[in-house]
């Protein structure tokens, strides 16, 4: 049985895309086939992390009803599970059309399609103010709020209210760039590097592992040493 999770940024720039990639990396590194779908059409931050050609992107899949498999890009990961992503990478005109209600409905169908082929599906979701974001939080099995510590006091309750308006709620709250926060189910300290390469046996690794276990049924290994998750190639 698959798990689908919408990771929702409570505000822009809180680190949702980075955290989604770290979650995917850790899940795949522990043998769980994982897909990441991009609902953050406006920033297209996921595409910045991917090397090579992106064609078709997620917006094209939504507008032309192309099967998900044609837009998935496999990220290099040896000796573990599959990690595949489908980013948004489109001109403004196509982005605008992909935000329409019918295209967003198709986005929800793509989440379900991913769930039939992957053990875990993560959706990089912007603040709930667009149709694709609404599709993500109403389709996914689990919703988690992501916010940084400096904006948590106002942004987390606002996001929770929007989710309630849509008839759903969050299962977890992750507060980034801090080692501790009263609103966090898991607080995630700043990462040491901009590359997607959380090192083992660091506070960041342990926090990411705790967060993944909070929203999935996967138990993350915590080896004493070694390079269990080495070998993943990102831009």
Backbone as CSV, one residue per row, in Angstrom:
resi,resn,N_x,N_y,N_z,CA_x,CA_y,CA_z,C_x,C_y,C_z
1,UNK,0.839,-1.195,0.000,0.000,0.000,0.000,0.875,1.245,0.000
2,UNK,0.554,2.198,-0.860,1.379,3.399,-0.977,0.945,4.466,0.029
3,UNK,1.830,5.416,0.242,1.556,6.575,1.076,1.769,7.821,0.236
4,UNK,0.797,8.734,0.221,0.950,10.002,-0.479,0.918,11.131,0.535
5,UNK,1.888,12.021,0.424,2.051,13.090,1.408,2.202,14.424,0.697
6,UNK,1.378,15.391,1.052,1.540,16.762,0.576,2.293,17.550,1.639
7,UNK,3.480,18.021,1.289,4.271,18.860,2.180,3.985,20.307,1.799
8,UNK,3.264,21.006,2.660,2.718,22.321,2.328,3.531,23.419,2.995
9,UNK,4.082,24.296,2.194,4.758,25.456,2.746,3.752,26.433,3.327
10,UNK,3.948,26.822,4.567,3.043,27.797,5.183,3.295,29.203,4.666
11,UNK,4.446,29.409,4.044,4.812,30.673,3.417,5.875,30.364,2.371
12,UNK,6.164,31.336,1.526,7.215,31.131,0.545,8.585,31.152,1.188
13,UNK,9.498,30.359,0.649,10.873,30.398,1.120,11.146,29.750,2.455
14,UNK,10.281,28.848,2.895,10.485,28.211,4.204,11.301,26.926,4.097
15,UNK,11.655,26.522,2.877,12.468,25.326,2.699,11.692,24.079,2.355
16,UNK,10.471,24.230,1.821,9.644,23.055,1.530,10.257,22.177,0.446
17,UNK,10.735,22.789,-0.631,11.324,22.001,-1.717,12.553,21.244,-1.234
18,UNK,13.404,21.911,-0.513,14.604,21.246,0.018,14.221,20.092,0.920
19,UNK,13.246,20.308,1.782,12.848,19.257,2.709,12.213,18.091,1.968
20,UNK,11.411,18.387,0.947,10.800,17.316,0.158,11.863,16.443,-0.486
21,UNK,12.899,17.069,-1.037,13.992,16.305,-1.631,14.753,15.496,-0.588
22,UNK,14.984,16.067,0.574,15.669,15.324,1.638,14.841,14.109,2.063
23,UNK,13.525,14.292,2.161,12.656,13.163,2.514,12.736,12.080,1.446
24,UNK,12.649,12.501,0.171,12.716,11.523,-0.908,14.033,10.778,-0.923
25,UNK,15.100,11.509,-0.708,16.437,10.926,-0.673,16.562,9.882,0.434
26,UNK,16.047,10.223,1.594,16.159,9.309,2.731,15.284,8.075,2.534
27,UNK,14.077,8.272,2.021,13.191,7.144,1.768,13.789,6.187,0.737
28,UNK,14.242,6.741,-0.381,14.834,5.893,-1.413,16.100,5.226,-0.919
29,UNK,16.886,5.947,-0.135,18.099,5.365,0.409,17.839,4.212,1.350
30,UNK,16.639,4.161,1.899,16.254,3.055,2.769,15.416,2.010,2.039
31,UNK,15.424,2.087,0.690,14.790,1.039,-0.098,13.343,1.260,-0.466
32,UNK,12.803,2.453,-0.235,11.408,2.742,-0.548,11.318,3.479,-1.887
33,UNK,10.661,2.884,-2.874,10.474,3.545,-4.157,9.630,4.804,-3.959
34,UNK,10.179,5.947,-4.348,9.565,7.231,-4.012,9.482,8.133,-5.236
35,UNK,8.336,8.801,-5.386,8.159,9.803,-6.432,7.903,11.159,-5.789
36,UNK,8.422,12.206,-6.419,8.173,13.581,-5.977,7.487,14.326,-7.113
37,UNK,6.306,14.865,-6.843,5.571,15.670,-7.814,5.597,17.123,-7.371
38,UNK,5.658,18.018,-8.337,5.855,19.441,-8.061,4.557,20.207,-8.273
39,UNK,3.990,20.755,-7.194,2.817,21.631,-7.291,3.201,23.102,-7.184
40,UNK,4.476,23.379,-6.981,4.942,24.757,-6.825,5.283,25.350,-8.186
41,UNK,4.249,25.587,-8.982,4.453,26.061,-10.340,5.116,27.434,-10.384
42,UNK,4.806,28.275,-9.420,5.288,29.648,-9.446,6.788,29.770,-9.291
43,UNK,7.370,29.010,-8.381,8.804,29.124,-8.112,9.638,28.162,-8.945
44,UNK,9.058,27.013,-9.297,9.759,25.987,-10.077,11.102,25.611,-9.443
45,UNK,11.149,25.638,-8.120,12.400,25.376,-7.416,12.916,23.962,-7.588
46,UNK,12.007,23.007,-7.775,12.458,21.629,-7.942,13.281,21.470,-9.215
47,UNK,12.911,22.194,-10.263,13.652,22.086,-11.526,15.086,22.568,-11.376
48,UNK,15.327,23.492,-10.454,16.690,23.985,-10.244,17.613,22.921,-9.684
49,UNK,17.025,21.872,-9.103,17.812,20.799,-8.497,18.073,19.632,-9.444
50,UNK,17.550,19.747,-10.663,17.613,18.630,-11.598,18.540,18.961,-12.757
51,UNK,19.419,18.048,-13.084,20.289,18.203,-14.253,19.622,17.584,-15.478
52,UNK,19.873,18.176,-16.635,19.379,17.590,-17.862,18.035,18.140,-18.300
53,UNK,17.525,17.573,-19.356,16.308,18.034,-20.017,15.064,17.702,-19.196
54,UNK,14.137,18.651,-19.110,12.853,18.437,-18.441,11.761,18.606,-19.496
55,UNK,11.324,17.510,-20.065,10.334,17.574,-21.137,9.736,16.187,-21.339
56,UNK,8.455,16.009,-21.006,7.506,17.020,-20.553,7.622,17.280,-19.053
57,UNK,7.190,18.467,-18.635,7.157,18.769,-17.209,5.757,18.474,-16.669
58,UNK,5.567,18.720,-15.384,4.296,18.372,-14.738,3.130,19.169,-15.316
59,UNK,3.364,20.438,-15.734,2.265,21.229,-16.287,1.807,20.667,-17.625
60,UNK,2.750,20.196,-18.432,2.394,19.584,-19.706,1.579,18.319,-19.491
61,UNK,1.954,17.532,-18.506,1.205,16.319,-18.194,-0.236,16.652,-17.806
62,UNK,-0.406,17.734,-17.080,-1.747,18.122,-16.637,-2.593,18.653,-17.785
63,UNK,-1.980,19.365,-18.701,-2.729,20.000,-19.787,-3.006,19.054,-20.944
64,UNK,-2.139,18.097,-21.181,-2.294,17.204,-22.322,-2.657,15.775,-21.932
65,UNK,-2.838,15.546,-20.646,-3.192,14.222,-20.125,-2.210,13.151,-20.595
66,UNK,-0.930,13.488,-20.496,0.150,12.554,-20.805,0.385,11.669,-19.580
67,UNK,0.661,10.387,-19.745,0.908,9.508,-18.596,2.069,10.011,-17.745
68,UNK,1.974,9.807,-16.463,2.994,10.284,-15.531,4.383,9.778,-15.886
69,UNK,4.483,8.525,-16.302,5.788,7.931,-16.564,6.614,8.698,-17.572
70,UNK,5.963,9.421,-18.491,6.705,10.170,-19.509,7.364,11.417,-18.945
71,UNK,6.926,11.864,-17.769,7.504,13.065,-17.185,8.422,12.805,-16.007
72,UNK,8.540,11.560,-15.602,9.376,11.249,-14.441,10.856,11.245,-14.812
73,UNK,11.654,11.819,-13.954,13.110,11.836,-14.119,13.715,11.067,-12.951
74,UNK,14.429,9.999,-13.263,15.053,9.202,-12.211,16.350,9.865,-11.758
75,UNK,16.513,9.983,-10.456,17.735,10.513,-9.878,18.638,9.352,-9.494
76,UNK,19.914,9.539,-9.714,20.877,8.455,-9.535,20.982,8.058,-8.073
77,UNK,20.719,6.789,-7.817,20.799,6.256,-6.458,21.120,4.780,-6.572
78,UNK,22.301,4.382,-6.143,22.745,3.012,-6.320,22.400,2.148,-5.112
79,UNK,21.930,0.955,-5.410,21.761,-0.049,-4.374,20.647,0.192,-3.397
80,UNK,19.597,0.934,-3.833,18.501,1.196,-2.908,17.209,1.313,-3.707
81,UNK,16.231,2.057,-3.168,14.973,2.226,-3.873,15.085,3.234,-4.999
82,UNK,14.004,3.343,-5.759,13.939,4.291,-6.879,13.531,5.663,-6.356
83,UNK,14.138,6.709,-6.894,13.755,8.082,-6.594,13.540,8.795,-7.917
84,UNK,12.282,9.187,-8.197,11.941,9.840,-9.453,11.168,11.115,-9.161
85,UNK,11.420,12.150,-9.968,10.781,13.449,-9.746,10.110,13.922,-11.024
86,UNK,9.065,14.727,-10.852,8.397,15.351,-11.985,8.227,16.830,-11.649
87,UNK,9.178,17.667,-12.078,9.157,19.088,-11.718,8.293,19.917,-12.666
88,UNK,8.007,21.138,-12.233,7.406,22.151,-13.103,8.521,22.949,-13.751
89,UNK,8.424,23.095,-15.075,9.426,23.870,-15.814,8.741,24.368,-17.077
90,UNK,8.158,25.565,-16.998,7.289,26.015,-18.081,7.266,27.533,-18.173
91,UNK,6.952,28.060,-19.351,6.771,29.504,-19.496,5.496,29.965,-18.799
92,UNK,5.396,31.271,-18.598,4.277,31.807,-17.820,2.923,31.415,-18.396
93,UNK,2.783,31.473,-19.707,1.493,31.175,-20.318,1.025,29.772,-19.978
94,UNK,1.934,28.799,-20.036,1.538,27.426,-19.708,1.296,27.264,-18.213
95,UNK,2.091,27.944,-17.396,1.862,27.890,-15.954,0.470,28.385,-15.616
96,UNK,0.059,29.480,-16.264,-1.262,30.041,-15.993,-2.365,29.054,-16.359
97,UNK,-2.238,28.420,-17.512,-3.257,27.445,-17.921,-3.264,26.230,-17.006
98,UNK,-2.092,25.837,-16.512,-2.005,24.650,-15.648,-2.603,24.890,-14.271
99,UNK,-2.841,26.156,-13.931,-3.460,26.463,-12.644,-4.979,26.463,-12.701
100,UNK,-5.548,26.283,-13.886,-6.995,26.238,-14.025,-7.565,25.002,-13.335
101,UNK,-8.857,25.040,-13.051,-9.484,23.990,-12.248,-9.393,22.614,-12.910
102,UNK,-9.602,22.548,-14.239,-9.578,21.239,-14.884,-8.177,20.640,-14.907
103,UNK,-7.157,21.489,-15.097,-5.777,20.996,-15.061,-5.398,20.556,-13.658
104,UNK,-5.884,21.283,-12.649,-5.604,20.903,-11.267,-6.270,19.573,-10.913
105,UNK,-7.435,19.342,-11.469,-8.084,18.040,-11.268,-7.211,16.925,-11.832
106,UNK,-6.618,17.195,-12.983,-5.699,16.223,-13.575,-4.476,16.016,-12.692
107,UNK,-4.017,17.090,-12.039,-2.890,16.950,-11.113,-3.239,15.960,-10.006
108,UNK,-4.436,16.051,-9.467,-4.860,15.086,-8.461,-4.849,13.667,-8.988
109,UNK,-5.235,13.494,-10.259,-5.199,12.164,-10.873,-3.766,11.652,-10.991
110,UNK,-2.822,12.561,-11.268,-1.420,12.158,-11.353,-0.879,11.706,-10.001
111,UNK,-1.328,12.345,-8.929,-0.938,11.890,-7.586,-1.419,10.459,-7.366
112,UNK,-2.674,10.203,-7.729,-3.214,8.851,-7.578,-2.450,7.859,-8.464
113,UNK,-2.117,8.283,-9.683,-1.363,7.414,-10.584,0.002,7.068,-9.997
114,UNK,0.668,8.078,-9.441,1.963,7.826,-8.802,1.824,6.834,-7.659
115,UNK,0.740,6.945,-6.923,0.522,6.040,-5.801,0.347,4.589,-6.217
116,UNK,-0.024,4.372,-7.464,-0.170,2.991,-7.947,1.162,2.380,-8.355
117,UNK,2.183,3.195,-8.500,3.468,2.697,-8.993,4.620,2.890,-8.001
118,UNK,4.409,3.691,-6.969,5.460,3.969,-5.997,4.941,3.686,-4.593
119,UNK,5.867,3.319,-3.723,5.498,3.050,-2.340,5.209,4.337,-1.564
120,UNK,5.883,5.417,-1.963,5.645,6.706,-1.313,5.643,7.797,-2.373
121,UNK,4.707,8.730,-2.260,4.611,9.875,-3.164,4.644,11.138,-2.318
122,UNK,5.574,12.019,-2.625,5.696,13.298,-1.929,5.320,14.407,-2.900
123,UNK,4.511,15.357,-2.440,4.108,16.475,-3.286,4.655,17.763,-2.684
124,UNK,5.544,18.414,-3.437,6.102,19.702,-3.042,5.020,20.752,-3.284
125,UNK,4.405,21.249,-2.213,3.184,22.048,-2.309,3.407,23.459,-1.785
126,UNK,3.018,24.477,-2.552,3.175,25.856,-2.099,2.073,26.226,-1.114
127,UNK,2.095,27.438,-0.570,0.978,27.884,0.274,-0.355,27.660,-0.435
128,UNK,-1.374,27.308,0.325,-2.660,26.897,-0.258,-3.407,28.126,-0.762
129,UNK,-3.090,28.493,-2.007,-3.720,29.668,-2.610,-3.946,29.461,-4.107
130,UNK,-3.654,28.259,-4.621,-3.834,27.956,-6.041,-4.555,26.624,-6.180
131,UNK,-5.130,26.404,-7.351,-5.829,25.145,-7.593,-4.930,23.916,-7.471
132,UNK,-3.687,23.939,-7.990,-2.837,22.756,-7.809,-2.555,22.451,-6.335
133,UNK,-2.367,23.492,-5.522,-2.141,23.266,-4.090,-3.376,22.654,-3.440
134,UNK,-4.551,23.140,-3.839,-5.794,22.576,-3.306,-5.916,21.107,-3.715
135,UNK,-5.595,20.806,-4.975,-5.651,19.415,-5.429,-4.702,18.541,-4.626
136,UNK,-3.514,19.066,-4.328,-2.529,18.287,-3.579,-3.033,17.942,-2.183
137,UNK,-3.531,18.938,-1.458,-3.902,18.688,-0.058,-5.197,17.907,0.069
138,UNK,-6.048,17.947,-0.963,-7.295,17.187,-0.891,-7.167,15.782,-1.472
139,UNK,-6.088,15.521,-2.197,-5.874,14.186,-2.776,-4.955,13.332,-1.916
140,UNK,-3.925,13.929,-1.355,-2.927,13.170,-0.595,-3.542,12.523,0.642
141,UNK,-2.983,11.379,1.026,-3.431,10.698,2.242,-3.091,11.510,3.487
142,UNK,-1.934,12.155,3.446,-1.400,12.865,4.604,-0.957,14.251,4.187
143,UNK,-1.191,15.231,5.047,-0.737,16.602,4.812,0.152,17.016,5.976
144,UNK,1.297,17.605,5.658,2.195,18.126,6.685,2.506,19.583,6.364
145,UNK,2.507,20.416,7.388,2.808,21.836,7.231,4.301,22.055,7.459
146,UNK,4.902,22.860,6.589,6.314,23.220,6.719,6.412,24.728,6.882
147,UNK,7.164,25.175,7.878,7.353,26.608,8.087,8.687,26.838,8.770
148,UNK,9.271,27.999,8.558,10.483,28.308,9.305,10.121,28.938,10.646
149,UNK,11.079,28.937,11.553,10.802,29.384,12.904,10.399,30.840,13.000
150,UNK,10.903,31.682,12.130,10.638,33.109,12.223,9.205,33.482,11.863
151,UNK,8.524,32.620,11.101,7.150,32.930,10.673,6.112,31.961,11.208
152,UNK,6.538,31.040,12.044,5.653,29.973,12.490,4.437,30.485,13.255
153,UNK,4.614,31.486,14.079,3.532,31.935,14.962,2.286,32.344,14.178
154,UNK,2.457,33.011,13.070,1.299,33.454,12.289,0.989,32.530,11.117
155,UNK,2.013,32.022,10.451,1.798,31.277,9.210,1.222,29.886,9.444
156,UNK,1.628,29.208,10.507,1.107,27.860,10.759,-0.386,27.881,11.056
157,UNK,-0.878,28.740,11.967,-2.336,28.778,12.178,-3.113,29.181,10.929
158,UNK,-2.564,30.093,10.144,-3.245,30.495,8.912,-3.377,29.326,7.947
159,UNK,-2.315,28.535,7.819,-2.368,27.373,6.941,-3.335,26.329,7.479
160,UNK,-3.324,26.118,8.774,-4.261,25.158,9.373,-5.706,25.570,9.114
161,UNK,-5.984,26.866,9.168,-7.339,27.356,8.893,-7.730,27.104,7.436
162,UNK,-6.798,27.311,6.526,-7.095,27.067,5.110,-7.355,25.594,4.850
163,UNK,-6.583,24.742,5.491,-6.819,23.307,5.341,-8.199,22.930,5.879
164,UNK,-8.557,23.505,7.008,-9.872,23.226,7.582,-10.986,23.683,6.642
165,UNK,-10.793,24.813,5.982,-11.782,25.297,5.014,-11.987,24.305,3.879
166,UNK,-10.952,23.541,3.575,-11.003,22.553,2.492,-11.417,21.172,2.984
167,UNK,-11.724,21.072,4.260,-12.178,19.811,4.817,-11.077,18.831,5.120
168,UNK,-9.868,19.329,5.318,-8.759,18.448,5.665,-7.958,19.075,6.798
169,UNK,-6.903,18.401,7.212,-6.072,18.908,8.305,-4.677,18.330,8.169
170,UNK,-3.750,18.891,8.910,-2.373,18.393,8.861,-2.162,17.309,9.900
171,UNK,-1.293,16.364,9.550,-0.926,15.297,10.474,0.348,15.621,11.239
172,UNK,1.108,16.599,10.721,2.372,16.952,11.364,2.757,18.361,10.962
173,UNK,3.549,18.997,11.816,4.101,20.320,11.537,5.604,20.254,11.679
174,UNK,6.306,20.655,10.620,7.762,20.657,10.616,8.246,22.105,10.558
175,UNK,9.046,22.485,11.528,9.579,23.840,11.584,11.053,23.784,11.224
176,UNK,11.425,24.511,10.207,12.778,24.449,9.657,13.668,25.541,10.249
177,UNK,14.983,25.328,10.082,16.020,26.301,10.444,16.034,26.619,11.936
178,UNK,15.714,25.619,12.731,15.769,25.778,14.186,15.919,24.404,14.831
179,UNK,16.587,24.350,15.932,16.778,23.084,16.628,15.617,22.753,17.560
180,UNK,14.771,23.767,17.827,13.663,23.541,18.753,12.598,24.601,18.513
181,UNK,11.340,24.188,18.579,10.244,25.143,18.431,8.994,24.547,19.047
182,UNK,8.252,25.363,19.778,7.089,24.866,20.507,5.968,24.381,19.583
183,UNK,5.897,24.886,18.354,4.845,24.485,17.424,5.222,23.274,16.580
184,UNK,6.429,22.771,16.733,6.925,21.725,15.837,6.687,20.329,16.388
185,UNK,6.188,19.450,15.511,6.248,18.020,15.813,7.680,17.536,15.634
186,UNK,8.358,18.102,14.636,9.783,17.878,14.455,10.406,19.208,14.031
187,UNK,11.429,19.638,14.745,12.199,20.820,14.365,13.423,20.367,13.585
188,UNK,13.721,21.092,12.515,14.831,20.700,11.638,15.865,21.811,11.611
189,UNK,17.045,21.548,12.146,18.093,22.573,12.165,18.572,22.887,10.764
190,UNK,19.250,24.005,10.568,19.756,24.346,9.236,20.657,23.253,8.692
191,UNK,20.544,23.014,7.379,21.420,22.048,6.739,22.793,22.671,6.524
192,UNK,23.805,21.840,6.547,25.183,22.323,6.436,25.541,22.775,5.030
193,UNK,24.821,22.315,4.028,25.191,22.581,2.646,23.951,22.759,1.804
194,UNK,24.092,23.467,0.691,22.990,23.612,-0.248,22.783,22.355,-1.082
195,UNK,23.776,21.484,-1.136,23.605,20.248,-1.884,22.674,19.316,-1.121
196,UNK,22.012,18.422,-1.854,21.093,17.480,-1.209,21.913,16.299,-0.720
197,UNK,22.519,16.468,0.423,23.436,15.434,0.915,23.543,15.504,2.430
198,UNK,22.424,15.295,3.120,22.458,15.286,4.572,23.383,14.168,5.048
199,UNK,24.355,14.513,5.843,25.316,13.523,6.308,24.742,12.709,7.460
200,UNK,25.224,11.483,7.546,24.813,10.620,8.646,25.357,11.149,9.973
201,UNK,24.662,10.758,11.031,25.130,11.072,12.384,25.276,12.577,12.629
202,UNK,24.364,13.356,12.083,24.298,14.787,12.353,22.899,15.108,12.871
203,UNK,22.729,16.230,13.570,21.385,16.612,14.017,20.391,16.722,12.867
204,UNK,20.851,17.219,11.705,19.941,17.346,10.564,19.473,15.979,10.082
205,UNK,20.387,15.017,9.990,20.013,13.676,9.544,18.991,13.065,10.496
206,UNK,19.261,13.155,11.769,18.342,12.573,12.755,16.980,13.244,12.698
207,UNK,16.945,14.557,12.514,15.677,15.280,12.441,14.892,14.883,11.193
208,UNK,15.575,14.778,10.053,14.900,14.365,8.823,14.348,12.950,8.977
209,UNK,15.124,12.065,9.574,14.650,10.699,9.802,13.411,10.688,10.691
210,UNK,13.428,11.476,11.737,12.266,11.553,12.628,11.042,12.086,11.900
211,UNK,11.258,13.084,11.039,10.141,13.664,10.301,9.549,12.666,9.317
212,UNK,10.409,11.934,8.609,9.920,10.936,7.660,9.110,9.867,8.380
213,UNK,9.592,9.418,9.501,8.862,8.395,10.260,7.538,8.932,10.800
214,UNK,7.461,10.227,10.987,6.223,10.833,11.491,5.088,10.749,10.460
215,UNK,5.430,10.821,9.173,4.395,10.896,8.139,4.319,9.660,7.253
216,UNK,5.155,8.678,7.481,5.106,7.425,6.723,5.213,6.255,7.692
217,UNK,5.075,5.058,7.141,5.246,3.838,7.935,6.656,3.276,7.812
218,UNK,7.553,4.034,7.199,8.915,3.565,6.958,9.782,3.795,8.191
219,UNK,10.528,2.791,8.574,11.513,2.930,9.647,12.870,3.227,9.021
220,UNK,13.448,4.358,9.379,14.703,4.792,8.791,15.872,4.206,9.570
221,UNK,16.792,3.597,8.836,17.979,3.048,9.478,18.880,4.173,9.968
222,UNK,19.515,3.936,11.080,20.451,4.902,11.642,21.773,4.195,11.911
223,UNK,22.548,3.957,10.834,23.812,3.224,10.995,24.817,4.027,11.792
224,UNK,25.745,3.321,12.389,26.776,3.979,13.172,27.672,4.845,12.300
225,UNK,27.977,4.357,11.117,28.845,5.097,10.202,28.678,4.527,8.818
226,UNK,29.361,5.133,7.843,29.319,4.610,6.494,28.565,5.506,5.569
227,UNK,28.440,5.083,4.326,27.843,5.912,3.302,26.585,5.312,2.737
228,UNK,25.657,4.935,3.571,24.430,4.293,3.116,23.758,5.104,2.028
229,UNK,23.765,6.423,2.148,23.028,7.262,1.219,23.936,8.003,0.262
230,UNK,25.193,7.611,0.165,26.085,8.232,-0.802,25.677,7.834,-2.218
231,UNK,26.057,8.628,-3.184,25.883,8.233,-4.561,24.666,8.796,-5.243
232,UNK,23.926,9.715,-4.599,22.799,10.349,-5.253,23.278,11.592,-5.967
233,UNK,22.879,11.742,-7.217,23.387,12.854,-8.024,22.300,13.889,-8.238
234,UNK,22.525,15.096,-7.747,21.660,16.231,-8.000,22.476,17.324,-8.637
235,UNK,21.787,18.263,-9.237,22.474,19.410,-9.816,23.052,20.262,-8.708
